[in-house]
Amino acid sequence: MVATHESAGRPAPLRSLVDAGSGAVLVLVEGAAGMGKSHFLRGVGASPEAAGVTRLAWRCGDPDAQPEVVRQEGPLLLLVDDAHRADAEERQRLRRVLEAPWPGLTAVVSYRPEELEVPGLPLGASPDGYPPELTVVRHRLEPWDAAGVRRAAAEVLGDHGPAEVVTRLWERSGGVPQVVVDLLALLRGRPLEEHTVDGLDGLGVPVRLAELALSRTLRLSPEDRPVVWAAAVLDEPVSRDELVAVSGLGPARGRSALLAALACAALAEREEGRYGLPVPLAALAVHASVPGPVRQELHQRAARAVARRQPVPWAVLARHHRAGGHVRGWLRAVENAARAAAGSGRHQEAIGLLEPTLTSPVVPPQVRARLAPLLARSAVVGLRSDQTVEVLRHIIRDASLPLAVRGELRLDLGLLLNNQLGRVRQGWRELELAAAELREVRPDLAARAMAALALPQWPGPSVEVHRTWLLTAVQVAEESEDDVIHAAVAANRLSFSLSVGDPEAWDLVESLPTDSPEPSCRLHAARGLCNAADSAAWLGYYPRAEEMLAAGLELSARNGAPYTEHTALGTRLLLEWYTGRWGGLAERCERFVDATADMPLLSSDARMVRGLVAFAQGDWGTALSWLSGDDATAPEDTPAPLAAATSGALVRLALARQEVGGAAERAREAWSVVTAKGVWGWAAELAPWAVEALARAGERETARHMVHAFALGIEGRDVPVARAALVWSQAVLAEVEGRWGEAVRLYRAASAAYAALPRPYAQALNAESAARCALETRGRDVPEGAGGDSRQGTGAEGPRTEGETGEGEGTDGVDDTTAWAVAELQACTERFSDLGAVWDAARCRAVLRTYQPAKDKRRPGRPSQADQLSPREREVAELAVSGLTNREIATTLHLSPRTVEQHIARAMRKTGALSRQDLPRHLV
């Protein structure tokens, strides 16, 4: 009986054939070189089904590895490797074994089908065929698919291997397992920063693959080898006629050479009717072996053949023209290829074509002046390329460059420096020079430079400077009939108006040309939508921001604007933080930072959000490293709203650590930056913490002026989150000054304002503070050893003076207020826990215990917890695991450091943890 089994894997059913109860079986395992046949045989021999079975290993072509096979009682597993190497005598010996099989015999025979003496007959021709009592199964080892290569890469490089590297690995290896393994071994030995597509391409050809390709080529007669050389030069599957034409052998001779190359597996039919090297990467090794003059002639013929294709593949044609020595043809093809790529949104492809071209000394100045703006325009919407920046700087220094071209290049250079590289001061200077150079010769482009300078997010100049640039840009654009310039200015005008809280800004959204037939207009519309979504996120318009973000992302992806896409993805992380979608947020931030590590502005949103998540979880050391570590963007290069928000987080962190002096100093510095910028809506994430820091440092008058300035700054502005933050700031000041009843009212108003946005975390913080102040209003006694008040979890030494009383005064009112406050604190604890704010939840529970009403207090005496952790011990242990020091835990929970130390010691004893660092795996 003969059966066929084709599979890409190593399935268990084959191993199950090795069974004493089965009849005689022959398994033919076929796979091209590098497909893992020997590995497959070892797997069969080591399978559980082979345990206790007599095993014989036979390697064809090696007389010392060919055992005598005799009939025996019981099962026998015969593993025959490399049957394609067997000579006639060896094949006959194998045939004799299989012609007289016995129950329990299993022969597994592997071979390379492309190297068989007679194609399709691994054991040679036999007039009698296989005996009827022998079951024959064919198992074909296929190349790995993309998923298989990805799994192999993950085992070697980890789960963080870039997707584009894995894709490139699959394409160049052809999925051949041995080639994949060899390339991964080479890549693993390189630094992490070289785990890129360029790094992979720079590895060259693994030795095994190079020797295999070259040895097969050498098996051909010298007259036939040009057909393999032609395939290496073309480096893609091509038709017979094109391959023969490039080889230069002529139709009859070329057909004969192709057949010979196929017979010795130097070439393979990669697709139906299309031929090439069996493994794409092998083309490099063969190409390098071709003598230089012959190689140049092959490329010249390849260029003529490729030019006849429709449509013309300009990038491929450029490669052949350059290698063939035809400079004019090369430059013409590069320009056509780059324009086609940029026109269809493939800007990174355009950059990859233009960068090496413009660095070549053979490019004439007039061609360089024509190609450089094309590179710059693609680079502005693409991802970071330091080489592009250096190319543009070099070209701008050319004194013969026309002024209009220099100004255009300087404009795009400024945008690159600002956006992709985060060198804002350098970029600002280039944009100013561009605006001046272009004002007379290209006013349309000058308007673009002015519009870029109008974005108030750039750190440094005041909002009035940006407003002046915007007004000038709008005036110049109105004088122009260029739709692209109108789109560019409209996008930046929308971002400016939203940022400053202009109530009429939303009407400008409709002015974006999202449906324009002009691709450049759509790119500006996509940028405008994504920037507007970011501005709306800082304003507190979260649902609207989500809508614009979705539209902007879709438009960016459709029109090929990867940089704009990435800015939008950073904004999405910000929105997830604000709106309480924290599940997996830390991991998403880390992945985004990894993906944009070389573009600091793109990764800055994610870094801040990751730090905020760590802070809420009580991991203050990690929070500090994300917010201000060595990899963080310098404050002077950080976008203004993000710098203010990051400063607010750092002030809060310092307060939590009771570093009041340091918090106040940072608050003053950050507030001066916000004041100088003059976009008061961006003070929302800083103001409450800055007011608290200065008030607690004894600078209450300064804190009052801060609140007053904030109120004046947002007056008449459409800034909902800033209005909520203003009420929060007023509440903080009232609490620090002991005006408890007013503080309760203001905190509750702030909580309601944040709930309406929605901002669940800020809502819960204010609700907690309102409840705590309500308890202070009742003048509750603080238990001995509580260690200060519990404002916002900072452990401040708050005032205990009698101030204004809250609602519900009188005997009944005391009970009502207390009951409400306790219920609110309990609800806040649940909200914090649901969000994942471990530290905030622990602090809230500590506040509850501090002000626990007498009827709810536990009776004297403590129930035995035996070997189980008490609630307080677990709470302390969890905060210790998060990274807080004993002093920080004591501050949070209003305990003494000595008490914290005792709780941790008991937690370690009860759980069996060997150290503080060993606690996490024991806290189940």
Secondary structure, 3 states (H helix, E strand, C coil): CEEEEEECCCCHHHHHCCCCCCCEEEEEEECCCCCCHHHHHHHHHCCHHHCCCEEEEEECCCHHHCCCCCCCCCCEEEEEECHHHCCHHHHHHHHHHHHCCCCCEEEEEEECHHHCCCCCCCCCCCCCCCCCCEEEEEEEECCCCHHHHHHHHHHHHCCCCCHHHHHHHHHHHCCCHHHHHHHHHHHHCCCHHHCCHHHHHCCCCCHHHHHHHHHHHHCCCCCCHHHHHHHHHHCCCEEHHHHHHHHCCCHHHHHHHHHHHHHCCCCEEEECCEEECCCCCHHHHHHHHCCHHHHHHHHHHHHHHHHCCCCCCHHHHHHHHHHCCCHHHHHHHHHHHHHHHHHCCCHHHHHHHHHHHHCCCCCCHHHHHHHHHHHHHHHHHCCCCHHHHHHHHHHHCCCCCCHHHHHHHHHHHHHHHHHCCCCHHHHHHHHHHHHHHHHHHCHHHHHHHHHHHCCCCCCCCCHHHHHHHHHHHHHHHHCCCCHHHHHHHHHHHHHHHHHCCCCCHHHHHHHCCCCCCCHHHHHHHHHHHHHHHHHHHHHCCHHHHHHHHHHHHHHHHHHCCHHHHHHHHHHHHHHHHHCCCCCCHHHHHHHHHHHCCCCHHHHHHHHHHHHHHHHHCCCHHHHHHHHHCCCCCCHHHCCHHHHHHHHHHHHHHHHHCCCHHHHHHHHHHHHHHHHHHCCHHHHCCCHHHHHHHHHHCCCHHHHHHHHHHHHHHHCCCCCHHHHHHHHHHHHHHHHHCCCHHHHHHHHHHHHHHHHHCCCHHHHHHHHHHHHHHHHHHCCCCCCCCCCCCCHHHCCCCCCCCCCCCCCCCCHHHHHHHHHHHHHHHHHHHHHHHHHCCHHHHHHHHHHHHHCCCHHHCCCCCCCCCCCCCCHHHHHHHHHHHHCCCHHHHHHHHCCCHHHHHHHHHHHHHHHCCCCHHHCHHHCC
